[in-house]
Amino acid sequence: LHALAPGRYQALTPRLEAIRAELETLTDPRSPVAPAAPLIMHLDDLDRDAADQTGMKMANLGELSNRLGLRVPDGFVVTAAAFRRFLAHNELGSEVRRLIQIAENKGPQHLYTTSAEIRRLILQAPLPSGLENAIKDACHELARRQGVEGPLAVRSSGLNEDRPEASFAGLYHSVLNVSGDGLVNAYREIVAAVYSPAVMAYRLNLGICEEETPMCVGVICMVDAVCGGVIYSANPVDSRDSAVVINAAWGLPKAVVDGTTATDCIQVERHPILRVRSRQIARQTIRYGCAPGEGVRREALSPKQRRRASLTDSQALELAARAVEIENHYGHPQDIEWAIDRSGEIVFLQCRALQLQTENPRARMVPIDRSELPPVCYRGGATASPGVAAGPVFRVTKEVEALQFPKGAVLVTDRALPRWAALLPRAAAVVSERGGVTGHLALSLIHI
């Protein structure tokens, strides 16, 4: 109606929103004021059946600890009910939905300005007193259990995150090395990231409406990692290869999951016994570590560390054994984030179903006459998603350039950042100067 008769039916927009808000309280079983829904849940009480309250990421962490007895950081979850209560407070959610509706009427070019306005509202909004007190009480209880108020990792665990049909891999936000005093602000940051341009574009491309993505937030003890990384319990780009693929880097696993730096890659053969099949040791020069106070920082590696692999063979075999155990428990290959702490113990930080590339039987039937192809200008690199594609090159290094990305172009970028996942449905191919097969953007390539 707005398009057919501009300006004539503007009064219908707030009325429509009022009707929708009233219907939500009557029909949504996950109503923000549901008295039985807990605002906080402890990891000791979680398994994968709690995913509808805590998100798949934190539910799986509870599963690893409480069903498999594996070591995970102690912590708790600020639930989906808490998210809804936050948005219901002072009608924050109504204002967010109003801004989204206005942006939809104006077209996708207004995505960035709308996103900035929504995030500003959330970052400045007060939490309901009951929710803020519940978060602070849970933080104090965690410190009591640990015997010390140590730094925290505050991580997204959206209800639609880490699912086969929509991974949202790397698009949401995490805040590492947070003090107890900074926890409430970190919670707001993660909620605000639900409305980042990359997330909003990703939802739009998948046809997921904003109301279907409540954000739960995991609060866990920060692991000051000697090294960390990602395990694929099967080869994601070759369904016939059952090897366990481990990517590792010195310091926090952030460098591996962000896909912004080269990492060590160890492949472990399963049969007849676990054995290291191959090792590719990267030239690492920096690591991510906990900064004094809060946050993380890049630190230069010593000359000795630069020459050493971040994992020993015995550590790789132990990680592979645990990955096979987790895969057998879930009945499906897994994507697992891990760290090794200062005491040498393995700590698991996340696991989710690994999406595998499936071969297209028709692809083998198409002959390729390589004599008609132009000369090769580059060989090598790591393949995250195999295939053949062509298109005009379009270079993207800033978000403003992403707005101009044309359908069918080849996305060329300097770093394989997760935020470029929103462009994948329009891209013919992706070429990145830096990154790895276990980075979040590479994982998104497998999903499309």
Order of alpha helices (4+ residues) and beta strands (2+ residues): alpha-beta-alpha-beta-alpha-alpha-alpha-alpha-beta-beta-alpha-alpha-beta-beta-beta-alpha-beta-beta-beta-beta-alpha-alpha-beta-beta-beta-alpha-beta-beta-alpha
